[in-house]
Amino acid sequence: MSYRCLPFVKACVLVPLISALCANGGGTSTSESRASSNSTTVALTEQIKALEDSGQLPKLDRSSDIKGPDADNNGIRDDIDAWITAQPITDAQQKAAQQMARVQQAKILVDLSDKSALQLLGDQSMRGVSCLVDVSKPNNQQGYDLIDKIEALTANTRERAKQYLAYNRARSGSVTELPSGNTCEP
């Protein structure tokens, strides 16, 4: 089973690159560059808000808090929970997406020096992937697409993305067995 993360990789590479290019100003003075950067940031913020208001983008928590709000303490950020609930998917797919979202949230909160916790998350992640793909059959791609979206939504700020990349560096070179049987949580 292959686990794709290309859309997230694009976001992690392109967003900082675009931000850096916009902030650089291309040879203008520092004050001109700051003014240009501020107007670019304002314009992007307005565009994001317009897309959120139209429903084309989900309304996400963009606080600097890595955990973000989770009022019901179910291990899923409230904004991601609301996004999953709003998706036109079956109940089984919704439960599987929530399972995957809990794992993604745990990845950005885990103690990176705790090797056993990292291994456990790797195992839980594989079970979540397997579950979501299984409940999406015969359209496996729909399951993979949901995984990619949950991954990107979870790492939606610079702080969260940096933490997620740190998790992936900590897991680099590790081995996780492909689970068998029903991997969905009850």
PyMOL commands that set and color helices and strands:
alter all, ss='L'
color gray80, all
select helices_A, chain A and resi 6-24+30-54+78-86+91-109+115-135+140-154+158-171
alter helices_A, ss='H'
color red, helices_A
deselect
rebuild
show_as cartoon
